[in-house]
Amino acid sequence: MEKAYRIKKNSDFQFIYKKGKSVANRQFVIYTQPNKELDHFRLGISVSKKLGNAVVRNRIKRAIRENFKVHKDDILPMDLIVIARQPAKDMNTLEIQASLEHVLKIAKAFNKRV
């Protein structure tokens, strides 16, 4: 995923945590904050060390990024932070994708096309 689509700065994360709205299911929490300046979404991913070692955490992050690459055109222009919860470590990529689609629909982050 290109750099323009990523949230990296701690200050950006803290701003979205404070001002954004959160939605969750069993596997993921998503914070959303509208962003008028950009014409695309930005994504931040947080996977705690409690979920497992680096291999497990990186696998989860890769699956999340892949899901957002697939739905790149369907997501509204906003800042998103995805936080993985404990059950996400036992899921495969397709299950992670289905769970993320579910929580994104709850958060109303998808365009009307979906």
SULLIN-V207741 format. One record per pair of residues at least 4 apart in sequence whose C-alpha atoms are under 7 Angstrom apart, sorted by sequence separation. I is the first residue (numbers start at 1). J is the second residue. If there is no record, write none. Layout:
I/J + I/J
//
This chain:
1/5 + 9/13 + 10/14 + 11/15 + 12/16 + 13/17 + 14/18 + 15/19 + 16/20 + 24/28 + 25/29 + 49/53 + 52/56 + 53/57 + 54/58 + 55/59 + 56/60 + 57/61 + 58/62 + 59/63 + 60/64 + 61/65 + 62/66 + 63/67 + 64/68 + 65/69 + 66/70 + 67/71 + 68/72 + 71/75 + 84/88 + 91/95 + 92/96 + 93/97 + 94/98 + 95/99 + 96/100 + 97/101 + 98/102 + 99/103 + 100/104 + 101/105 + 102/106 + 103/107 + 104/108 + 105/109 + 110/114 + 7/12 + 24/29 + 52/57 + 91/96 + 104/109 + 105/110 + 23/29 + 24/30 + 51/57 + 104/110 + 22/29 + 23/30 + 22/30 + 23/31 + 88/96 + 22/31 + 21/31 + 22/32 + 47/57 + 20/31 + 21/32 + 20/32 + 21/33 + 20/33 + 17/31 + 16/31 + 45/61 + 16/33 + 60/89 + 63/93 + 67/97 + 56/89 + 63/96 + 76/109 + 41/75 + 75/109 + 76/110 + 7/42 + 41/76 + 51/86 + 75/110 + 76/111 + 5/41 + 6/42 + 7/43 + 8/44 + 40/76 + 41/77 + 42/78 + 43/79 + 44/80 + 45/81 + 46/82 + 47/83 + 74/110 + 75/111 + 5/42 + 6/43 + 7/44 + 40/77 + 41/78 + 42/79 + 43/80 + 44/81 + 45/82 + 46/83 + 47/84 + 74/111 + 5/43 + 6/44 + 39/77 + 40/78 + 41/79 + 42/80 + 43/81 + 44/82 + 45/83 + 46/84 + 51/89 + 38/77 + 35/77 + 34/77 + 35/78 + 34/78 + 35/79 + 33/78 + 34/79 + 32/78 + 33/79 + 32/79 + 33/80 + 32/80 + 31/80 + 32/81 + 30/80 + 31/81 + 30/81 + 31/82 + 30/82 + 29/82 + 30/83 + 28/82 + 29/83 + 28/83 + 29/84 + 28/84 + 27/84 + 28/85 + 27/85 + 27/86 + 27/87 + 27/88 + 1/69 + 25/103 + 24/103 + 23/103 + 23/107
//
